[in-house]
Amino acid sequence: MDATPVRFDVPIPGDVLAGLTWRNRRGRTRGLKYVVDGRPERSVSLQGFYRLTSESADEPAKLIGHAA
């Protein structure tokens, strides 16, 4: 599977962050919880084994590609 490398030096705008959707192994999708004013308030919604859906992965990939 092709993937965009993880980068910690590129900020993700709040509207993009709030719109991301994730899928678990069982195929269930969900968005991030506890996003307030474009910032994650609690890390608990980032814990677990989830992958970005292909639709959601496009936006961060564009941002990271422009920052390279």
Buried (B, 14 or more C-beta within 10 A) or exposed (E): EEEBEEEEEEEBEBEBBBBBBBBEEEEEEBEBEEBEEEEBEEEEBEEEEBEBBEEBBEBBBEBBEEEE
